[in-house]
Amino acid sequence: RGSRLGPRSRLAACEILVVMESWSRGLQEHRPIVWGGIGSVLCLAGARFRYASLFFPVLRLGDAGDADRLLDHASAAFADLCARPSDLHPALWRAAQALALEVAMRTINLPVLLEIICGGAVACVALWLDEAPSSFVAVGGLYPQLRAARGRATSMLRQYAGALVVAPLAWTKATLKTRQVAQLLGEQLSLSAGAWLFVQCDWAIAVLVNGALGAELLQRAGRELWPRALGSKAACKLWDSLCISFGLWGLARQLRSAAKQPGARRNWPHLLQKVSNADLSRWDLGGLCRRSLETLDSFLVL
């Protein structure tokens, strides 16, 4: 690595490492406050950091040192990729670089990229302050189970769709090659048809997991900030109940806010909005649903 970096680059890298180490020590000293702030944000606005859960599998298996080694390897590989081959003309290399930059700018979604970076920063700061990130229920238990359930549902959808397409061909005694191609097309069509549903499922999983992680961060922050006040089991149970209630309140608030967006079809509360607008004057169910939603909005401070 040293042979690729000049003296100024090595000096800049050392300065960045010193700043990051001091920043990490400062975060560790104020860990309860950091956990409390991140927990509150995840409970109230977990949907804005919906890509934070993507980093959970990596954070469960490695620590900051492993991430540093991964980044060093990635930076070295990127440097090799950006280096011009010796047998290639400089003008052609610059033209290829300009073309690659244009393609990247037109294909990469910058807002989504920024959301992924922000989600990763929040997840790393929150979880690396603990010695065992997998000890969080949201990271080590809830998220893997929900992802496994989603994977099983996807596999079942592909299996049944393929079998449904192949069944008529089996009756007509089609060739094995034809049935294999039809099964593959049926599986891909089922995934394409359910793409919107999978996106909504991923959104709901991210909001639920972030809410659970936020409640856990608030629980741990309270135990470290007020160890004497929360020394008894009754006080701990009361504090845990308050944190869980706050997480559930924030989850309901986000779901209801998403349902109230004009033209949004993001999750199941949108069906309640349709029912509330229906003309059911015989039993006045529409008015009852509207009043219920207004009461819910006032409770959720919307």
C-alpha positions as CSV (number, residue, x, y, z in Angstrom):
1,R,0.0,0.0,0.0
2,G,2.9,2.3,0.8
3,S,4.4,2.0,-2.6
4,R,1.2,3.3,-4.3
5,L,0.8,6.3,-2.1
6,G,3.0,9.4,-2.3
7,P,4.3,11.3,0.8
8,R,1.4,13.7,0.8
9,S,-1.1,10.9,0.4
10,R,0.4,9.0,3.3
11,L,0.4,12.1,5.5
12,A,-3.3,12.8,4.6
13,A,-4.2,9.1,5.4
14,C,-2.4,9.3,8.8
15,E,-4.3,12.5,9.6
16,I,-7.6,10.9,8.7
17,L,-6.9,7.9,10.9
18,V,-6.0,10.1,13.8
19,V,-9.3,12.1,13.4
20,M,-11.3,8.9,13.1
21,E,-9.7,7.4,16.2
22,S,-10.3,10.5,18.3
23,W,-13.9,10.6,17.0
24,S,-14.4,7.0,17.9
25,R,-13.0,7.6,21.4
26,G,-15.4,10.5,21.8
27,L,-18.4,8.5,20.8
28,Q,-17.4,5.7,23.1
29,E,-17.2,8.1,26.1
30,H,-20.7,9.5,25.3
31,R,-22.2,6.1,24.3
32,P,-25.4,6.5,26.2
33,I,-26.2,9.9,24.7
34,V,-25.4,8.6,21.2
35,W,-27.5,5.5,21.7
36,G,-30.4,7.6,23.0
37,G,-30.3,10.0,20.1
38,I,-30.0,7.3,17.4
39,G,-32.7,5.2,19.1
40,S,-35.1,8.2,19.2
41,V,-34.5,8.9,15.5
42,L,-35.0,5.2,14.5
43,C,-38.2,5.0,16.4
44,L,-39.6,8.2,14.9
45,A,-38.1,8.2,11.4
46,G,-36.8,4.6,10.8
47,A,-38.2,4.7,7.3
48,R,-35.7,7.4,6.3
49,F,-32.9,4.9,7.3
50,R,-34.5,1.9,5.7
51,Y,-31.2,0.7,4.2
52,A,-29.5,0.5,7.6
53,S,-30.6,-3.1,8.0
54,L,-28.6,-4.1,4.9
55,F,-25.4,-3.7,6.9
56,F,-26.6,-5.9,9.8
57,P,-25.1,-9.2,8.4
58,V,-21.7,-7.6,8.0
59,L,-21.8,-5.9,11.4
60,R,-22.8,-9.1,13.1
61,L,-19.7,-11.0,11.9
62,G,-17.0,-8.3,12.0
63,D,-15.8,-5.3,13.9
64,A,-14.3,-1.9,13.0
65,G,-10.9,-3.5,12.3
66,D,-12.4,-5.9,9.8
67,A,-14.3,-3.0,8.1
68,D,-11.0,-1.1,7.9
69,R,-9.3,-4.1,6.2
70,L,-12.2,-4.4,3.8
71,L,-12.0,-0.8,2.9
72,D,-8.3,-1.0,2.3
73,H,-8.7,-4.0,0.0
74,A,-11.5,-2.1,-1.9
75,S,-9.5,1.0,-2.2
76,A,-6.5,-1.0,-3.5
77,A,-8.7,-2.8,-6.0
78,F,-10.2,0.6,-7.1
79,A,-6.7,2.0,-7.6
80,D,-5.8,-0.9,-9.8
81,L,-9.0,-0.5,-11.8
82,C,-8.3,3.3,-12.3
83,A,-4.7,2.8,-13.3
84,R,-4.0,3.1,-17.0
85,P,-2.6,0.0,-18.7
86,S,0.9,0.7,-20.1
87,D,0.1,-0.5,-23.6
88,L,-3.0,1.8,-23.9
89,H,-2.9,5.3,-25.5
90,P,-3.6,8.1,-22.9
91,A,-6.2,9.7,-25.1
92,L,-8.1,6.5,-25.5
93,W,-7.9,5.9,-21.7
94,R,-9.3,9.4,-21.0
95,A,-12.1,8.9,-23.4
96,A,-13.0,5.6,-21.8
97,Q,-13.0,7.2,-18.3
98,A,-15.3,10.0,-19.5
99,L,-17.7,7.4,-21.0
100,A,-17.7,5.4,-17.7
101,L,-18.3,8.6,-15.7
102,E,-21.3,9.5,-18.0
103,V,-22.7,6.0,-17.7
104,A,-22.4,6.0,-13.9
105,M,-24.0,9.5,-13.6
106,R,-26.9,8.4,-15.7
107,T,-27.5,5.0,-14.1
108,I,-26.7,5.5,-10.4
109,N,-29.5,6.9,-8.3
110,L,-27.8,9.5,-6.2
111,P,-30.6,10.0,-3.7
112,V,-30.7,6.3,-3.0
113,L,-26.9,6.1,-2.8
114,L,-26.9,8.9,-0.2
115,E,-29.7,7.0,1.8
116,I,-27.6,3.9,1.7
117,I,-24.5,5.8,3.0
118,C,-26.5,7.5,5.8
119,G,-28.1,4.2,6.8
120,G,-24.7,2.5,6.9
121,A,-23.3,5.3,9.0
122,V,-26.1,5.1,11.5
123,A,-25.9,1.3,11.7
124,C,-22.1,1.3,12.2
125,V,-22.1,4.1,14.8
126,A,-25.0,2.4,16.8
127,L,-23.7,-1.2,16.7
128,W,-20.0,-0.8,16.9
129,L,-20.3,1.0,20.2
130,D,-21.3,-2.4,21.6
131,E,-18.8,-5.3,21.9
132,A,-21.3,-7.8,20.5
133,P,-23.6,-6.2,17.9
134,S,-25.4,-9.6,17.5
135,S,-26.7,-9.3,21.1
136,F,-29.3,-6.8,19.9
137,V,-32.5,-8.7,19.3
138,A,-33.3,-6.7,16.2
139,V,-29.9,-7.5,14.6
140,G,-29.3,-11.1,15.7
141,G,-32.9,-12.4,15.9
142,L,-35.7,-10.3,14.3
143,Y,-34.0,-9.3,11.1
144,P,-32.6,-12.7,10.1
145,Q,-36.0,-14.3,10.8
146,L,-37.9,-11.8,8.7
147,R,-35.4,-12.1,5.8
148,A,-35.6,-15.9,6.0
149,A,-39.4,-15.7,5.9
150,R,-39.2,-13.5,2.9
151,G,-36.8,-15.9,1.2
152,R,-39.1,-18.8,1.8
153,A,-42.1,-16.9,0.5
154,T,-40.1,-16.0,-2.7
155,S,-39.1,-19.6,-3.2
156,M,-42.7,-20.9,-2.7
157,L,-43.9,-18.3,-5.2
158,R,-41.4,-19.4,-7.8
159,Q,-42.1,-23.1,-7.2
160,Y,-45.9,-22.8,-7.5
161,A,-45.7,-20.4,-10.5
162,G,-43.4,-22.8,-12.3
163,A,-45.6,-25.8,-11.5
164,L,-48.7,-23.9,-12.7
165,V,-47.1,-23.1,-16.1
166,V,-45.7,-26.6,-16.6
167,A,-48.9,-28.5,-15.7
168,P,-50.7,-27.8,-19.0
169,L,-47.6,-28.7,-21.0
170,A,-47.3,-32.0,-19.1
171,W,-50.9,-32.9,-20.1
172,T,-50.0,-32.2,-23.8
173,K,-46.8,-34.3,-23.4
174,A,-44.5,-31.5,-24.4
175,T,-40.7,-32.2,-24.5
176,L,-38.6,-31.9,-21.4
177,K,-36.7,-28.9,-22.9
178,T,-39.9,-27.1,-23.5
179,R,-41.2,-27.7,-20.0
180,Q,-37.9,-26.5,-18.5
181,V,-38.0,-23.3,-20.5
182,A,-41.7,-22.7,-19.6
183,Q,-40.9,-23.4,-15.9
184,L,-38.1,-20.8,-16.0
185,L,-40.3,-18.2,-17.7
186,G,-43.1,-18.8,-15.2
187,E,-40.7,-18.3,-12.2
188,Q,-39.3,-15.1,-13.7
189,L,-42.8,-13.8,-14.5
190,S,-44.0,-14.4,-11.0
191,L,-41.0,-12.5,-9.6
192,S,-41.7,-9.6,-11.9
193,A,-45.4,-9.5,-11.1
194,G,-44.6,-9.6,-7.3
195,A,-41.8,-7.0,-7.5
196,W,-44.0,-4.2,-6.1
197,L,-45.1,-6.4,-3.2
198,F,-41.5,-7.4,-2.4
199,V,-40.5,-3.8,-2.3
200,Q,-43.3,-3.0,0.1
201,C,-42.3,-6.0,2.2
202,D,-38.7,-4.8,2.4
203,W,-39.9,-1.4,3.4
204,A,-42.1,-2.8,6.2
205,I,-39.3,-5.0,7.4
206,A,-36.9,-2.1,7.5
207,V,-39.3,0.1,9.4
208,L,-40.1,-2.7,11.9
209,V,-36.5,-3.7,12.5
210,N,-35.4,0.0,12.9
211,G,-38.2,0.5,15.4
212,A,-37.1,-2.5,17.4
213,L,-33.4,-1.5,17.3
214,G,-34.4,2.1,18.4
215,A,-36.3,0.7,21.4
216,E,-33.3,-1.5,22.3
217,L,-30.9,1.4,22.0
218,L,-33.1,3.5,24.3
219,Q,-33.3,0.7,26.8
220,R,-29.5,0.4,27.0
221,A,-28.9,4.1,27.0
222,G,-31.2,4.4,30.0
223,R,-29.4,1.6,31.9
224,E,-26.1,3.3,31.4
225,L,-27.3,6.9,32.2
226,W,-29.3,6.0,35.3
227,P,-27.8,2.8,36.7
228,R,-29.0,3.5,40.3
229,A,-32.6,4.5,39.3
230,L,-32.9,1.4,37.2
231,G,-31.2,-0.9,39.6
232,S,-34.4,-2.8,40.6
233,K,-36.3,-5.2,38.3
234,A,-39.5,-3.2,38.6
235,A,-37.8,0.0,37.4
236,C,-36.1,-1.9,34.5
237,K,-39.4,-3.4,33.4
238,L,-41.1,0.0,33.6
239,W,-38.3,1.6,31.5
240,D,-38.4,-1.3,29.0
241,S,-42.2,-0.9,28.7
242,L,-41.9,2.8,28.1
243,C,-39.2,2.2,25.4
244,I,-41.3,-0.5,23.7
245,S,-44.4,1.7,23.8
246,F,-42.5,4.6,22.3
247,G,-41.2,2.3,19.5
248,L,-44.7,1.0,18.7
249,W,-46.0,4.6,18.7
250,G,-43.3,5.7,16.3
251,L,-44.0,2.6,14.1
252,A,-47.7,3.4,13.9
253,R,-47.0,7.0,13.2
254,Q,-44.8,6.2,10.3
255,L,-47.3,3.7,8.8
256,R,-50.1,6.2,9.2
257,S,-48.0,9.0,7.7
258,A,-47.2,6.8,4.7
259,A,-50.9,6.0,4.2
260,K,-51.8,9.7,4.2
261,Q,-49.4,10.6,1.4
262,P,-51.4,11.6,-1.7
263,G,-51.4,8.8,-4.3
264,A,-49.1,6.7,-2.1
265,R,-49.7,2.9,-2.1
266,R,-47.0,1.9,0.3
267,N,-48.6,-0.3,2.9
268,W,-51.8,-1.8,4.2
269,P,-53.1,1.4,6.1
270,H,-54.0,2.8,2.6
271,L,-56.9,0.3,2.6
272,L,-58.3,2.0,5.7
273,Q,-58.2,5.3,3.8
274,K,-60.2,3.8,1.0
275,V,-62.8,2.4,3.4
276,S,-63.1,5.7,5.2
277,N,-63.9,7.4,1.9
278,A,-66.5,4.8,0.9
279,D,-70.2,5.6,0.8
280,L,-71.6,3.3,3.5
281,S,-74.4,5.5,4.8
282,R,-76.7,2.6,5.8
283,W,-74.5,1.7,8.7
284,D,-72.3,4.8,8.7
285,L,-69.2,2.7,8.6
286,G,-67.4,5.3,6.5
287,G,-68.1,8.0,9.1
288,L,-67.0,5.7,11.9
289,C,-63.8,4.8,10.1
290,R,-63.1,8.5,9.4
291,R,-63.6,9.4,13.0
292,S,-61.4,6.5,14.1
293,L,-58.6,7.7,11.8
294,E,-59.0,11.3,13.0
295,T,-58.7,10.0,16.6
296,L,-55.6,7.9,15.6
297,D,-54.0,11.0,13.9
298,S,-54.5,13.1,17.0
299,F,-53.0,10.3,19.2
300,L,-50.0,10.1,16.8
301,V,-49.7,13.9,16.6
302,L,-50.3,14.0,12.8
